Amino acid sequence: MNAFRKFCVEIMPLDDERLNEARVVIGFWNYAVADQELIGVYDQAISRWRDQMLSYLHTAAEAGEINPSCDLDAFLDLAMATLMGLQINAIFAARLTTPSRQLRILDGLIAGLQTGTS
């Protein structure tokens, strides 16, 4: 589970560098929305992230760190949507999307995997 959490933390806009990365991503969406080739680039990048994250989740499940009743694909959908939302909110609602709140959200998601409530 530690590898999954570390991967998520690297994506999350917790500091100035990653806030700038989020700004680039959001700006990219503006251009990509009308360009199928750019949409494909984004889709490939997100697919790689998803595959890596799913690998970490399967490893954690095999180690008994995840409640067996959890649907890992559904959880990953939730995690990906949350991470993308945090990038947007950290830029447009920074007061409500502090690093500590972001980490609390992530840890809540992970806790749900462990208890079977996610």
N, C-alpha and C positions, 0 to 999 in steps of 0.2 A: 504494500500500500504506500510505502514511503516513496517509491519511484513514481507512482502515479501523482502523488501530492507534489513532489518536486517538479514534475513536468508542468503541472497546472500553475504552480507558483511562477515558473519562468514565463508563462503566457500572460499572467495577470499584471495589470498596470499598477504596480506597487511603488514605483519610483519614477524619477524624471525620465530615465532612459526608456522604460517600458511605456510610459505615458506618451512619449514621442513616437514610439512604435505604433501605439494605438491610433495616434493621429494619422500616421501614414496609412494604416489599414482602412480607416474610415474614409480618407481621401481617395484611396484606391477604389473603394466601393462606388464612389461617385462616377469615376471613369468607367469602371467595369460593367456597370449596370446596362450599358448600351453596346457592349463589345463581347460577343460570344467567346472569342479567344481568351480575353482576360478572365471571363467567368470560368473558363476551363482551367486556367492557371490557378485561380483561387480554389476551385473544387479539388484539384490535385493536391494542393498544399494541405487543405483541410482533411482530405482523405488520408494523407500520410500521418497527420497528427492523430486522427481517429484510430488508425491501425496501431500506432505506437501506444496510445493510451489503452486500447483494448488489450494489447499484449500485457501491459502492466497490471490491468485488472484481472486477467486470467491467471497470471503468476500469483497475485494476492489471493485469488480464490483457491488456487491449488495449495497455498500455504495455510488455508483456513482462516484468512483475515477478513473474509467477506461471508456474510450470511448466505447459505446456499439457496435461499428462496428469492434472492435478488435477481432481477433480469438485467444482466450487464449491458445489453444493447440499449435498453430503455434508459438505464442510468447514464450511459455515455451520451445519449441524446440530451438529457437534462444537463449534464456537465458541460457539454459543448455550447449549448444555448446560454448557460450561465456565464461561461468565460467570454463569449462574444458580447453579452449584455454588460458585463463588467467593463469591457473596453469602452463601450459607448458611454455608460454612466460615469466612468471615471473622468471623461472629458466634459460631458454636458451636465453632470450632477455631482461634481467633485466633493461637495460638502457632505453628501450622503453616501459617498463611495470611497471612504477612506481606506487606507491599507488594512487597518485592523478590522474594519467591517468586511472587507473582501475576504480576508483570511478566515473570519468567523463563518462566512457563507460556505467557503470551501470545506472547512472542518465539519460543518453541519451536514453537508452532502456526504462526506466520507463516513461520518458517524451513522448516517442512515443506511449505508451499505453494510456496516458492521452489525447493526441491529435488525436489519431487514425492513426498515421503514422507507427506504428510497426506492 
